[in-house]
């Protein structure tokens, strides 16, 4: 299953042995009333996935992403 994400945050332990990645979807929050809205729509942040990994795996992931994006 694939999940769409457009926001994330990263936390690392002080000793850099564990990393936590949280992924979110920032999406418009539509009113239930169905009334048309004017101007900017309010947004809501929906958690999509959370991944804990070793610091080494996070380094490998960063390297793989860097290589892929620099092609």
N, C-alpha and C positions, 0 to 999 in steps of 0.2 A: 504494500500500500504506500502511496506517495502522499505527502502532506505539503501544502504550500506554506512558506514562511517568508516574511519580509522584515523581520527584526530578530535580533539575538543579543544575548549578553554572555560574558565569560567570567568565571571566578576561578582563582587558583589558590591552592593552599600555600601557606607561608614558605614551606620547604620545597615547593614546586613539584611535589610527587603526585598530586591529584588535581584534575581540572574538571569543572562542571560547565557544560554548555546548555543554555536554555534557549529554545526557539519559540517564537511567537508569531501570530498573524495579527497585524494592525489593520482593522477593518472598520468601515463606517457602521455606526450604531443607528439603525433605523427605528423610528418610533413604531410602536405596535398599533397606534391609532390609524396609520395609513395616510395621515394628513401630509400634504406636500411641505417640504422644508425649503427655506430660503437661506442663502449664504453657505458657510462651511458646515458640513455635517459633523456631529460629534463622533468620536472614534472610540472603539473598545479594543483592548489588548487581550487576545485569546491565546492561552498556552497551547503549543503544538507538540513539543517534545522536550525532554530533558535527558541529557547524557552525561554520565560521570565516566571519566577515563583516567588512565595513568598519565603522568606528565610526558613520558616518552611517546605514548600513542598520540597525544595532542601535538607534540613536535612533528611526528610523522604525518599527521593530518595537515598541519600547516604547510609542510614541505610539499605534499602532494597537491594541495590547493594552489600554492604558489606556482608550481610547475605547470599545472593545467591552465591557470589564468594567464601565464606568460607565453603561451604558445601562439 
